[in-house]
Amino acid sequence: MPKEKLDHAFQRVLQNGDKAFVPYIMAGDGGLEQLNEQISFLEKCGATAVEVGIPFSDPVADGPTIQKAGIRALEGEVTLAKVFETLQAFKLDRAIPVVVMSYINPIYAMGIEQFAINCEQAGIDGLIIPDIPLEEEGIITEQLAEYKIALIRLAALTSTDDRIEELIKRTEGFLYAVTVTGTTGERANFKKNLAAHLKVLQKKSSVPVLAGFGVSTPEQVKELAAHCDGVVVGSRIVDLLHVGKYEAIQELIAAAKK
């Protein structure tokens, strides 16, 4: 079961005393033929799960690095359907859970029921939709539940206490704790009260809490993971893959180990 695979992956890491590390990659950046190879590399490096981004023309939550990666993928004629085909072709080659990050437009264009079916067939374990609010997610939750696909919610720094309580209640797989007020991208430092915020989320949540947005160095991985269950790293991973600096990726992932 996809949800169980994701849950077990986090349990194994956390029970070992390590912190979870979820790298984000843009599907098709450099060619879809590299997607399986990239996932395999990240799995061998010790990633807990891999977040696969779907290129989209109006990525409102993404900063310059991921925007450029999305443009490169779109110029290579990468589509949601092609990403599913690629992931399905190689699903038996990977043990690591895969989480898809997509804006709602490509999902809606494909058809929500068909999207959920494709997720199941491609071996997708979870889904992140950054531009669908709690009030609107009912258009997809039933279909995802039918195929055991975890819907991962994002908690913003600006979310009210009531909102956070509802996000924690509904989220599956893990709670994505956004660490900045803005888009994705590298940051030199974080707000002083972030550690306390992460600890509160972790105390309240029954699923792992992962900090993401702006995490770009091994030091930041250790700094943030000390206050929650792990991190999501996107822009830095995308950048390093693009220029072929694989050792730096290994160092980032290793920083989450005890």
C-alpha positions as CSV (number, residue, x, y, z in Angstrom):
1,M,0.0,0.0,0.0
2,P,1.5,3.4,-1.0
3,K,0.6,5.2,2.2
4,E,2.1,2.4,4.3
5,K,5.3,2.4,2.2
6,L,5.8,6.1,3.0
7,D,5.0,5.7,6.7
8,H,7.4,2.7,7.0
9,A,10.2,4.7,5.3
10,F,9.9,7.4,7.9
11,Q,9.6,5.0,10.8
12,R,12.8,3.1,9.7
13,V,14.8,6.4,9.6
14,L,13.5,7.9,12.8
15,Q,13.7,4.7,14.8
16,N,17.4,4.5,13.8
17,G,18.0,7.9,15.4
18,D,18.5,9.6,12.0
19,K,16.4,12.4,10.5
20,A,14.4,12.2,7.3
21,F,15.8,13.8,4.1
22,V,13.5,14.3,1.1
23,P,15.2,15.8,-1.9
24,Y,13.1,17.5,-4.6
25,I,13.9,17.0,-8.3
26,M,12.2,18.5,-11.4
27,A,11.0,15.8,-13.6
28,G,12.5,16.1,-17.1
29,D,15.2,18.7,-16.2
30,G,18.0,17.3,-18.4
31,G,15.6,14.9,-20.1
32,L,13.1,12.4,-18.8
33,E,15.5,9.6,-19.6
34,Q,17.5,10.7,-16.5
35,L,14.6,10.6,-14.1
36,N,15.0,7.0,-13.0
37,E,18.7,7.4,-12.8
38,Q,18.3,10.5,-10.5
39,I,15.9,8.7,-8.2
40,S,18.2,5.7,-8.0
41,F,21.2,7.9,-7.2
42,L,19.2,9.7,-4.4
43,E,18.0,6.4,-3.0
44,K,21.6,5.1,-2.9
45,C,22.7,8.3,-1.1
46,G,20.2,7.5,1.7
47,A,17.3,9.8,0.9
48,T,14.1,8.8,2.8
49,A,11.8,9.6,-0.1
50,V,12.0,11.6,-3.3
51,E,9.8,14.5,-4.2
52,V,9.3,14.7,-8.0
53,G,8.1,18.0,-9.3
54,I,5.9,18.4,-12.4
55,P,6.9,21.2,-14.7
56,F,4.2,23.9,-14.9
57,S,4.1,27.3,-16.6
58,D,3.0,29.3,-13.6
59,P,4.7,27.8,-10.5
60,V,3.6,30.3,-7.9
61,A,5.3,28.6,-4.9
62,D,8.7,28.2,-6.6
63,G,11.7,30.5,-6.7
64,P,14.1,31.2,-9.6
65,T,16.0,27.9,-9.5
66,I,13.0,25.6,-9.7
67,Q,11.3,28.0,-12.2
68,K,14.3,27.7,-14.6
69,A,14.3,23.9,-14.1
70,G,10.6,23.8,-15.0
71,I,11.2,25.9,-18.1
72,R,14.0,23.6,-19.2
73,A,11.7,20.6,-18.8
74,L,8.8,22.2,-20.6
75,E,11.1,23.1,-23.5
76,G,11.9,19.4,-23.7
77,E,8.2,18.8,-24.1
78,V,7.8,17.1,-20.7
79,T,4.2,16.6,-19.7
80,L,2.5,15.0,-16.7
81,A,1.5,12.0,-18.8
82,K,5.1,11.4,-19.9
83,V,6.3,11.7,-16.3
84,F,3.8,9.0,-15.3
85,E,4.9,6.8,-18.1
86,T,8.5,7.1,-17.1
87,L,7.8,6.5,-13.4
88,Q,5.6,3.5,-14.2
89,A,8.3,1.9,-16.5
90,F,10.8,1.9,-13.7
91,K,8.6,1.4,-10.6
92,L,9.9,-2.1,-9.9
93,D,13.5,-0.8,-9.9
94,R,13.0,1.4,-6.9
95,A,12.3,0.7,-3.2
96,I,12.2,4.4,-2.2
97,P,8.8,6.1,-1.9
98,V,8.1,8.8,-4.5
99,V,6.0,11.9,-3.8
100,V,4.7,13.9,-6.7
101,M,4.5,17.7,-6.4
102,S,2.1,19.3,-8.9
103,Y,0.0,22.3,-9.1
104,I,-3.7,21.6,-9.5
105,N,-4.1,22.8,-13.1
106,P,-2.2,19.8,-14.8
107,I,-4.1,17.4,-12.5
108,Y,-7.5,18.9,-13.4
109,A,-6.6,18.9,-17.1
110,M,-5.7,15.2,-16.9
111,G,-8.9,14.5,-15.0
112,I,-8.8,13.8,-11.3
113,E,-9.9,10.2,-11.4
114,Q,-7.4,9.4,-14.2
115,F,-4.7,11.2,-12.3
116,A,-5.3,9.1,-9.2
117,I,-5.3,5.9,-11.3
118,N,-2.0,7.0,-13.0
119,C,-0.5,7.6,-9.6
120,E,-1.4,4.1,-8.4
121,Q,-0.1,2.6,-11.7
122,A,3.2,4.5,-11.5
123,G,3.9,3.6,-7.9
124,I,3.3,7.1,-6.4
125,D,3.1,7.1,-2.7
126,G,2.2,10.7,-1.9
127,L,1.1,14.0,-3.4
128,I,1.8,17.7,-2.7
129,I,-0.4,20.3,-4.2
130,P,0.8,23.7,-3.1
131,D,-2.0,25.8,-4.6
132,I,-5.1,24.0,-3.4
133,P,-6.4,25.2,0.0
134,L,-8.1,23.0,2.6
135,E,-11.5,24.4,1.5
136,E,-11.1,23.2,-2.0
137,E,-9.2,19.9,-1.6
138,G,-12.4,17.9,-1.5
139,I,-12.3,17.7,-5.3
140,I,-9.4,15.2,-5.0
141,T,-9.3,13.7,-1.6
142,E,-11.8,10.9,-2.2
143,Q,-10.0,9.7,-5.3
144,L,-6.6,9.7,-3.6
145,A,-8.0,7.8,-0.6
146,E,-9.4,5.2,-3.0
147,Y,-5.9,4.5,-4.4
148,K,-4.1,4.9,-1.0
149,I,-2.2,8.0,-2.1
150,A,-1.1,10.2,0.8
151,L,-2.1,13.9,0.5
152,I,0.7,15.9,2.2
153,R,-0.3,19.3,3.5
154,L,1.8,22.4,3.9
155,A,1.8,24.6,7.0
156,A,2.9,28.1,6.4
157,L,4.6,30.4,9.0
158,T,1.6,32.7,8.6
159,S,-1.0,30.0,9.3
160,T,-3.2,30.7,12.3
161,D,-3.3,28.3,15.2
162,D,-6.8,27.0,14.1
163,R,-5.5,26.5,10.6
164,I,-2.5,24.6,11.8
165,E,-4.6,22.3,14.0
166,E,-6.7,21.5,10.9
167,L,-3.7,20.9,8.7
168,I,-2.2,18.6,11.3
169,K,-5.5,16.7,11.6
170,R,-5.7,16.1,7.9
171,T,-2.2,15.7,6.6
172,E,-0.9,12.2,5.6
173,G,2.6,10.9,5.2
174,F,4.2,14.0,6.8
175,L,3.5,17.6,7.5
176,Y,5.5,20.0,5.3
177,A,6.5,22.9,7.5
178,V,7.3,25.8,5.3
179,T,10.2,27.7,6.9
180,V,10.0,31.0,5.1
181,T,7.4,33.6,4.0
182,G,7.9,33.5,0.3
183,T,8.9,31.1,-2.5
184,T,11.4,28.3,-2.6
185,G,15.1,29.1,-2.9
186,E,18.3,29.2,-0.9
187,R,18.4,31.4,2.3
188,A,21.3,32.6,4.4
189,N,19.4,32.3,7.6
190,F,15.9,31.7,9.1
191,K,13.7,33.5,11.5
192,K,14.7,33.4,15.2
193,N,11.5,31.8,16.3
194,L,11.5,29.1,13.7
195,A,13.0,26.4,16.1
196,A,10.2,27.0,18.6
197,H,7.6,26.9,15.8
198,L,8.9,23.5,14.5
199,K,8.9,22.0,18.0
200,V,5.3,23.0,18.5
201,L,4.3,21.4,15.2
202,Q,6.2,18.2,16.0
203,K,4.6,18.0,19.5
204,K,1.1,18.3,18.0
205,S,1.5,16.2,14.9
206,S,1.0,12.4,14.8
207,V,3.0,12.2,11.5
208,P,6.6,13.4,10.9
209,V,7.2,17.1,10.5
210,L,9.7,18.1,7.8
211,A,11.0,21.6,7.3
212,G,11.4,22.8,3.8
213,F,12.0,26.0,1.6
214,G,15.4,27.6,1.8
215,V,17.4,24.7,3.1
216,S,20.7,24.6,1.2
217,T,23.7,23.6,3.3
218,P,24.6,20.6,5.5
219,E,24.7,23.1,8.4
220,Q,21.1,24.2,7.8
221,V,20.0,20.5,7.4
222,K,21.4,19.8,10.9
223,E,20.1,23.1,12.3
224,L,16.5,22.6,11.2
225,A,16.4,18.8,11.7
226,A,17.4,19.3,15.3
227,H,13.9,20.8,15.9
228,C,11.7,18.5,13.8
229,D,11.8,15.1,12.1
230,G,13.8,16.0,8.9
231,V,14.0,18.3,6.0
232,V,13.0,18.8,2.4
233,V,15.6,20.2,0.1
234,G,14.7,21.4,-3.4
235,S,16.4,24.3,-5.1
236,R,19.9,23.3,-3.9
237,I,19.4,19.7,-5.1
238,V,18.0,20.9,-8.5
239,D,21.0,23.2,-8.9
240,L,23.6,20.5,-8.0
241,L,22.0,17.9,-10.3
242,H,22.0,20.5,-13.1
243,V,25.8,21.1,-12.8
244,G,26.7,17.5,-11.9
245,K,28.0,18.1,-8.4
246,Y,27.0,14.8,-7.0
247,E,29.3,14.7,-4.0
248,A,27.7,17.9,-2.6
249,I,24.3,16.1,-2.8
250,Q,25.8,13.2,-0.8
251,E,27.1,15.6,1.8
252,L,23.6,17.2,2.2
253,I,21.9,13.9,2.7
254,A,24.6,12.6,5.1
255,A,24.0,15.7,7.3
256,A,20.6,14.2,8.3
257,K,22.3,11.1,9.7
258,K,23.1,10.9,13.4
